[in-house]
Amino acid sequence: MAGALVVHDPAKVLLDLALTLALGGDACSDLAVVRGEPAVFGKVASDPTASRVLARLAEDVTTVLPAINTARA
């Protein structure tokens, strides 16, 4: 029997991607740097999960862009 599925909060996935960029990464696969420090960053999504989160957000641009603008305000 397979283990329980892990559900990642899309906001945490985006935060981890932002941290990856801040640490000098330039690709989703660079999440491995953040993932390699679980004591500091906690659980970090896999590369495919991060890619799926980005794809899902890109599908709903009309909702996502206003939310981003509200968060920036």
C-alpha positions as a printed Julia matrix, in Angstrom:
73×3 Matrix{Float64}:
  0.0    0.0     0.0
  1.34   3.42   -0.94
  2.03   6.06    1.72
 -0.08   9.13    2.24
  0.08  11.76   -0.45
  1.78  15.0     0.49
 -0.15  18.13   -0.41
  1.97  21.23   -0.94
  0.58  24.7    -0.37
  1.02  26.6    -3.66
  2.12  29.7    -1.73
  4.91  27.7    -0.03
  5.98  26.3    -3.39
  6.21  29.84   -4.79
  8.1   30.99   -1.7
 10.6   28.16   -2.16
 11.01  29.08   -5.83
 11.61  32.71   -4.82
 14.23  31.57   -2.3
 15.85  29.52   -5.03
 16.12  32.65   -7.2
 17.48  34.67   -4.27
 20.15  32.02   -3.73
 21.25  32.33   -7.36
 19.17  29.61   -8.98
 17.82  30.07  -12.47
 15.75  26.92  -13.04
 13.1   24.94  -11.17
 15.61  22.13  -10.76
 17.67  24.45   -8.56
 15.05  23.83   -5.86
 17.38  20.99   -4.88
 19.51  23.58   -3.04
 16.58  24.59   -0.84
 15.35  20.99   -0.55
 18.8   19.99    0.72
 18.29  22.02    3.92
 15.07  20.65    5.47
 16.04  21.88    8.96
 16.07  25.44    7.59
 13.33  25.43    4.93
 11.1   22.52    5.95
  9.55  20.26    3.34
 10.14  21.5    -0.19
  8.15  20.31   -3.18
  9.74  18.14   -5.84
 10.68  19.65   -9.18
  7.64  18.11  -10.93
  5.32  19.42   -8.21
  6.76  22.94   -8.52
  6.31  22.75  -12.28
  2.68  21.64  -11.88
  1.99  24.52   -9.46
  3.4   27.03  -11.95
  1.4   25.47  -14.79
 -1.81  25.55  -12.75
 -1.3   29.21  -11.83
 -0.57  30.05  -15.47
 -3.9   28.48  -16.47
 -5.82  30.93  -14.27
 -4.06  34.22  -15.04
 -7.27  36.26  -14.73
 -7.5   35.26  -11.06
 -3.8   35.07  -10.24
 -2.73  38.51  -11.5
 -5.25  40.48   -9.4
 -4.25  38.41   -6.35
 -0.59  39.23   -6.95
 -1.4   42.92   -7.38
 -3.43  42.89   -4.15
 -0.56  41.21   -2.3
  1.85  43.86   -3.58
 -0.39  46.76   -2.5
